[in-house]
Amino acid sequence: MKYSLLSLLAASLALSVVGFAQETPKNYAVSPVPRDGGWMKQHESFNAISKQGEAQLVFLGDSITAGWGGRGKEEWTKSWAPQKAANFGIGGDRTEHVLWRLENGNFDGLKPKLVVLMIGTNNTGHVGSKPKELNGEVYQCTPPQTIEGVKAILDHLQKKMPETKILVLGIFPRGANGQDAKRQQNEVVNAGIAKFADGSKIQYLDIGKAFLEPDGTLSKEIMPDLLHPNAKGYEIWTAAIKDKVAEMMK
């Protein structure tokens, strides 16, 4: 059987494409997935808030955001609750979990003026772990993949609520100093997600330096575990974004 040069080239190209696809690592950050246990109850509570349609300001993210209901509760009550704010943060969430939430009821029936989004530190921070929802798979997520995950969230929010503005916060610094590998990964992510700002509906704000000492170290007086803010940290957070939030909610 004879083959033309053109057909051989086409077959070779097809095999190359298949081989490339097999070598391309899966991006967990853009693959929506739920979690089990109490997580689902939290997710459903956000759906209930969404159906009420009253919240005008929503903070969306992981445990750092969820902390507004813990160490940051006093500051939340004073500064954000009067603005009809809702806290859609769940500890341990990664971009893929937020995506699943958005696809399964979060914000359905809700059209807030502003969403404050900060997510991603768990994507790179959980590399090498075996999350239950992955059935034993070793979790991998690079900074570029995390950036794609954040972009997917932004796209979903815009599609779901085209009139809602979004304030994307840079991921907060973690680790004792700038030599911390996870802090460095977050800085790469921040450089990428900053480019998604359009100066209007989507704006980006990196307030990381507000938490740091002049030499770049992170004090345990602000983040005792070098990751999660304490009450003082939430006060700093409020002071750093309150003017931008007021501007965007007009």
TORKOL-4160 file (C-alpha; in steps of 0.2 Angstrom, whole numbers, padded with zeros to 4 digits, m for minus):
250
<pt num="1" X="0000" Y="0000" Z="0000"/>
<pt num="2" X="0007" Y="0017" Z="m0005"/>
<pt num="3" X="0005" Y="0033" Z="0005"/>
<pt num="4" X="0007" Y="0050" Z="m0001"/>
<pt num="5" X="0020" Y="0062" Z="0007"/>
<pt num="6" X="0005" Y="0073" Z="0012"/>
<pt num="7" X="m0004" Y="0059" Z="0021"/>
<pt num="8" X="0012" Y="0054" Z="0030"/>
<pt num="9" X="0015" Y="0071" Z="0036"/>
<pt num="10" X="m0003" Y="0073" Z="0042"/>
<pt num="11" X="m0001" Y="0056" Z="0052"/>
<pt num="12" X="0015" Y="0062" Z="0060"/>
<pt num="13" X="0007" Y="0079" Z="0065"/>
<pt num="14" X="m0008" Y="0070" Z="0073"/>
<pt num="15" X="0004" Y="0058" Z="0083"/>
<pt num="16" X="0013" Y="0074" Z="0089"/>
<pt num="17" X="m0002" Y="0082" Z="0094"/>
<pt num="18" X="m0008" Y="0067" Z="0104"/>
<pt num="19" X="0009" Y="0065" Z="0112"/>
<pt num="20" X="0009" Y="0083" Z="0117"/>
<pt num="21" X="m0009" Y="0082" Z="0124"/>
<pt num="22" X="m0003" Y="0067" Z="0135"/>
<pt num="23" X="0012" Y="0076" Z="0141"/>
<pt num="24" X="0002" Y="0092" Z="0146"/>
<pt num="25" X="m0001" Y="0091" Z="0165"/>
<pt num="26" X="m0019" Y="0093" Z="0171"/>
<pt num="27" X="m0023" Y="0110" Z="0178"/>
<pt num="28" X="m0033" Y="0107" Z="0193"/>
<pt num="29" X="m0035" Y="0125" Z="0196"/>
<pt num="30" X="m0048" Y="0127" Z="0182"/>
<pt num="31" X="m0057" Y="0110" Z="0185"/>
<pt num="32" X="m0072" Y="0113" Z="0197"/>
<pt num="33" X="m0073" Y="0101" Z="0211"/>
<pt num="34" X="m0083" Y="0101" Z="0227"/>
<pt num="35" X="m0077" Y="0096" Z="0245"/>
<pt num="36" X="m0086" Y="0085" Z="0258"/>
<pt num="37" X="m0091" Y="0087" Z="0276"/>
<pt num="38" X="m0095" Y="0104" Z="0283"/>
<pt num="39" X="m0089" Y="0112" Z="0267"/>
<pt num="40" X="m0106" Y="0108" Z="0258"/>
<pt num="41" X="m0116" Y="0116" Z="0272"/>
<pt num="42" X="m0106" Y="0132" Z="0271"/>
<pt num="43" X="m0108" Y="0132" Z="0252"/>
<pt num="44" X="m0127" Y="0129" Z="0254"/>
<pt num="45" X="m0128" Y="0144" Z="0267"/>
<pt num="46" X="m0120" Y="0155" Z="0253"/>
<pt num="47" X="m0134" Y="0149" Z="0241"/>
<pt num="48" X="m0147" Y="0154" Z="0254"/>
<pt num="49" X="m0139" Y="0171" Z="0256"/>
<pt num="50" X="m0139" Y="0173" Z="0237"/>
<pt num="51" X="m0157" Y="0169" Z="0235"/>
<pt num="52" X="m0162" Y="0183" Z="0247"/>
<pt num="53" X="m0154" Y="0195" Z="0235"/>
<pt num="54" X="m0149" Y="0208" Z="0248"/>
<pt num="55" X="m0130" Y="0208" Z="0250"/>
<pt num="56" X="m0122" Y="0223" Z="0241"/>
<pt num="57" X="m0104" Y="0218" Z="0245"/>
<pt num="58" X="m0097" Y="0201" Z="0245"/>
<pt num="59" X="m0080" Y="0195" Z="0250"/>
<pt num="60" X="m0076" Y="0179" Z="0241"/>
<pt num="61" X="m0061" Y="0167" Z="0245"/>
<pt num="62" X="m0053" Y="0155" Z="0257"/>
<pt num="63" X="m0049" Y="0154" Z="0275"/>
<pt num="64" X="m0041" Y="0172" Z="0275"/>
<pt num="65" X="m0058" Y="0178" Z="0269"/>
<pt num="66" X="m0068" Y="0167" Z="0281"/>
<pt num="67" X="m0058" Y="0174" Z="0295"/>
<pt num="68" X="m0069" Y="0190" Z="0294"/>
<pt num="69" X="m0081" Y="0179" Z="0304"/>
<pt num="70" X="m0068" Y="0174" Z="0317"/>
<pt num="71" X="m0053" Y="0185" Z="0322"/>
<pt num="72" X="m0059" Y="0199" Z="0310"/>
<pt num="73" X="m0077" Y="0198" Z="0317"/>
<pt num="74" X="m0076" Y="0215" Z="0327"/>
<pt num="75" X="m0069" Y="0224" Z="0312"/>
<pt num="76" X="m0082" Y="0216" Z="0301"/>
<pt num="77" X="m0096" Y="0221" Z="0312"/>
<pt num="78" X="m0090" Y="0239" Z="0313"/>
<pt num="79" X="m0084" Y="0242" Z="0295"/>
<pt num="80" X="m0093" Y="0230" Z="0283"/>
<pt num="81" X="m0109" Y="0224" Z="0290"/>
<pt num="82" X="m0117" Y="0241" Z="0289"/>
<pt num="83" X="m0113" Y="0240" Z="0270"/>
<pt num="84" X="m0124" Y="0225" Z="0268"/>
<pt num="85" X="m0109" Y="0214" Z="0266"/>
<pt num="86" X="m0108" Y="0195" Z="0265"/>
<pt num="87" X="m0094" Y="0183" Z="0268"/>
<pt num="88" X="m0092" Y="0169" Z="0255"/>
<pt num="89" X="m0075" Y="0163" Z="0262"/>
<pt num="90" X="m0072" Y="0144" Z="0266"/>
<pt num="91" X="m0056" Y="0138" Z="0274"/>
<pt num="92" X="m0045" Y="0128" Z="0263"/>
<pt num="93" X="m0053" Y="0133" Z="0246"/>
<pt num="94" X="m0043" Y="0134" Z="0230"/>
<pt num="95" X="m0049" Y="0141" Z="0214"/>
<pt num="96" X="m0057" Y="0125" Z="0208"/>
<pt num="97" X="m0068" Y="0125" Z="0223"/>
<pt num="98" X="m0074" Y="0143" Z="0221"/>
<pt num="99" X="m0077" Y="0138" Z="0203"/>
<pt num="100" X="m0088" Y="0124" Z="0208"/>
<pt num="101" X="m0097" Y="0135" Z="0220"/>
<pt num="102" X="m0101" Y="0148" Z="0206"/>
<pt num="103" X="m0108" Y="0134" Z="0195"/>
<pt num="104" X="m0119" Y="0127" Z="0209"/>
<pt num="105" X="m0128" Y="0141" Z="0216"/>
<pt num="106" X="m0117" Y="0155" Z="0224"/>
<pt num="107" X="m0123" Y="0172" Z="0218"/>
<pt num="108" X="m0139" Y="0164" Z="0210"/>
<pt num="109" X="m0152" Y="0178" Z="0213"/>
<pt num="110" X="m0139" Y="0190" Z="0220"/>
<pt num="111" X="m0132" Y="0206" Z="0211"/>
<pt num="112" X="m0120" Y="0214" Z="0223"/>
<pt num="113" X="m0112" Y="0231" Z="0218"/>
<pt num="114" X="m0095" Y="0224" Z="0222"/>
<pt num="115" X="m0086" Y="0207" Z="0225"/>
<pt num="116" X="m0069" Y="0207" Z="0234"/>
<pt num="117" X="m0060" Y="0192" Z="0228"/>
<pt num="118" X="m0044" Y="0185" Z="0235"/>
<pt num="119" X="m0040" Y="0167" Z="0231"/>
<pt num="120" X="m0025" Y="0156" Z="0226"/>
<pt num="121" X="m0013" Y="0154" Z="0241"/>
<pt num="122" X="m0020" Y="0136" Z="0243"/>
<pt num="123" X="m0017" Y="0131" Z="0225"/>
<pt num="124" X="0002" Y="0133" Z="0226"/>
<pt num="125" X="0002" Y="0130" Z="0245"/>
<pt num="126" X="m0005" Y="0112" Z="0244"/>
<pt num="127" X="0006" Y="0106" Z="0231"/>
<pt num="128" X="0011" Y="0088" Z="0235"/>
<pt num="129" X="m0004" Y="0084" Z="0246"/>
<pt num="130" X="m0017" Y="0072" Z="0242"/>
<pt num="131" X="m0034" Y="0080" Z="0244"/>
<pt num="132" X="m0049" Y="0069" Z="0248"/>
<pt num="133" X="m0059" Y="0076" Z="0233"/>
<pt num="134" X="m0045" Y="0070" Z="0221"/>
<pt num="135" X="m0046" Y="0052" Z="0227"/>
<pt num="136" X="m0028" Y="0050" Z="0231"/>
<pt num="137" X="m0020" Y="0059" Z="0217"/>
<pt num="138" X="m0005" Y="0070" Z="0221"/>
<pt num="139" X="m0010" Y="0088" Z="0219"/>
<pt num="140" X="0000" Y="0099" Z="0208"/>
<pt num="141" X="m0003" Y="0117" Z="0203"/>
<pt num="142" X="0010" Y="0130" Z="0197"/>
<pt num="143" X="0008" Y="0149" Z="0198"/>
<pt num="144" X="0003" Y="0150" Z="0179"/>
<pt num="145" X="m0010" Y="0137" Z="0182"/>
<pt num="146" X="m0016" Y="0147" Z="0198"/>
<pt num="147" X="m0017" Y="0162" Z="0187"/>
<pt num="148" X="m0028" Y="0153" Z="0175"/>
<pt num="149" X="m0039" Y="0148" Z="0189"/>
<pt num="150" X="m0042" Y="0166" Z="0195"/>
<pt num="151" X="m0046" Y="0171" Z="0177"/>
<pt num="152" X="m0059" Y="0157" Z="0176"/>
<pt num="153" X="m0067" Y="0164" Z="0192"/>
<pt num="154" X="m0067" Y="0182" Z="0185"/>
<pt num="155" X="m0075" Y="0176" Z="0169"/>
<pt num="156" X="m0088" Y="0166" Z="0178"/>
<pt num="157" X="m0092" Y="0181" Z="0189"/>
<pt num="158" X="m0093" Y="0193" Z="0174"/>
<pt num="159" X="m0105" Y="0181" Z="0165"/>
<pt num="160" X="m0116" Y="0178" Z="0180"/>
<pt num="161" X="m0116" Y="0197" Z="0185"/>
<pt num="162" X="m0111" Y="0208" Z="0171"/>
<pt num="163" X="m0115" Y="0224" Z="0181"/>
<pt num="164" X="m0106" Y="0219" Z="0197"/>
<pt num="165" X="m0089" Y="0226" Z="0199"/>
<pt num="166" X="m0074" Y="0216" Z="0205"/>
<pt num="167" X="m0059" Y="0221" Z="0216"/>
<pt num="168" X="m0046" Y="0208" Z="0214"/>
<pt num="169" X="m0034" Y="0208" Z="0229"/>
<pt num="170" X="m0016" Y="0202" Z="0227"/>
<pt num="171" X="m0013" Y="0186" Z="0238"/>
<pt num="172" X="m0007" Y="0191" Z="0255"/>
<pt num="173" X="0012" Y="0188" Z="0259"/>
<pt num="174" X="0015" Y="0172" Z="0269"/>
<pt num="175" X="0031" Y="0165" Z="0277"/>
<pt num="176" X="0044" Y="0175" Z="0288"/>
<pt num="177" X="0052" Y="0184" Z="0273"/>
<pt num="178" X="0055" Y="0186" Z="0255"/>
<pt num="179" X="0065" Y="0170" Z="0254"/>
<pt num="180" X="0049" Y="0160" Z="0258"/>
<pt num="181" X="0046" Y="0149" Z="0242"/>
<pt num="182" X="0027" Y="0150" Z="0244"/>
<pt num="183" X="0028" Y="0169" Z="0246"/>
<pt num="184" X="0038" Y="0170" Z="0230"/>
<pt num="185" X="0025" Y="0159" Z="0221"/>
<pt num="186" X="0011" Y="0170" Z="0227"/>
<pt num="187" X="0021" Y="0185" Z="0220"/>
<pt num="188" X="0022" Y="0177" Z="0203"/>
<pt num="189" X="0003" Y="0174" Z="0204"/>
<pt num="190" X="0000" Y="0192" Z="0209"/>
<pt num="191" X="0010" Y="0199" Z="0194"/>
<pt num="192" X="m0001" Y="0188" Z="0183"/>
<pt num="193" X="m0018" Y="0192" Z="0190"/>
<pt num="194" X="m0014" Y="0211" Z="0190"/>
<pt num="195" X="m0015" Y="0211" Z="0171"/>
<pt num="196" X="m0034" Y="0206" Z="0172"/>
<pt num="197" X="m0039" Y="0223" Z="0178"/>
<pt num="198" X="m0047" Y="0234" Z="0166"/>
<pt num="199" X="m0048" Y="0250" Z="0176"/>
<pt num="200" X="m0067" Y="0249" Z="0177"/>
<pt num="201" X="m0077" Y="0234" Z="0181"/>
<pt num="202" X="m0062" Y="0224" Z="0187"/>
<pt num="203" X="m0048" Y="0233" Z="0197"/>
<pt num="204" X="m0033" Y="0226" Z="0206"/>
<pt num="205" X="m0026" Y="0231" Z="0222"/>
<pt num="206" X="m0010" Y="0223" Z="0231"/>
<pt num="207" X="m0010" Y="0228" Z="0249"/>
<pt num="208" X="0003" Y="0216" Z="0254"/>
<pt num="209" X="0016" Y="0228" Z="0260"/>
<pt num="210" X="0004" Y="0235" Z="0273"/>
<pt num="211" X="0006" Y="0219" Z="0283"/>
<pt num="212" X="0025" Y="0219" Z="0281"/>
<pt num="213" X="0039" Y="0227" Z="0291"/>
<pt num="214" X="0051" Y="0239" Z="0282"/>
<pt num="215" X="0063" Y="0225" Z="0279"/>
<pt num="216" X="0050" Y="0214" Z="0271"/>
<pt num="217" X="0048" Y="0202" Z="0286"/>
<pt num="218" X="0030" Y="0197" Z="0291"/>
<pt num="219" X="0027" Y="0199" Z="0310"/>
<pt num="220" X="0018" Y="0186" Z="0320"/>
<pt num="221" X="0010" Y="0201" Z="0329"/>
<pt num="222" X="0000" Y="0203" Z="0313"/>
<pt num="223" X="m0001" Y="0185" Z="0306"/>
<pt num="224" X="0003" Y="0173" Z="0321"/>
<pt num="225" X="0005" Y="0158" Z="0309"/>
<pt num="226" X="0013" Y="0168" Z="0295"/>
<pt num="227" X="m0002" Y="0166" Z="0284"/>
<pt num="228" X="m0018" Y="0171" Z="0293"/>
<pt num="229" X="m0021" Y="0188" Z="0300"/>
<pt num="230" X="m0026" Y="0191" Z="0318"/>
<pt num="231" X="m0038" Y="0205" Z="0324"/>
<pt num="232" X="m0025" Y="0218" Z="0321"/>
<pt num="233" X="m0022" Y="0211" Z="0303"/>
<pt num="234" X="m0040" Y="0213" Z="0299"/>
<pt num="235" X="m0040" Y="0231" Z="0304"/>
<pt num="236" X="m0025" Y="0234" Z="0293"/>
<pt num="237" X="m0035" Y="0225" Z="0279"/>
<pt num="238" X="m0050" Y="0236" Z="0281"/>
<pt num="239" X="m0039" Y="0252" Z="0282"/>
<pt num="240" X="m0030" Y="0247" Z="0266"/>
<pt num="241" X="m0046" Y="0244" Z="0255"/>
<pt num="242" X="m0060" Y="0255" Z="0262"/>
<pt num="243" X="m0057" Y="0270" Z="0251"/>
<pt num="244" X="m0056" Y="0259" Z="0235"/>
<pt num="245" X="m0072" Y="0249" Z="0241"/>
<pt num="246" X="m0081" Y="0265" Z="0243"/>
<pt num="247" X="m0076" Y="0272" Z="0226"/>
<pt num="248" X="m0081" Y="0256" Z="0217"/>
<pt num="249" X="m0098" Y="0254" Z="0226"/>
<pt num="250" X="m0104" Y="0271" Z="0220"/>
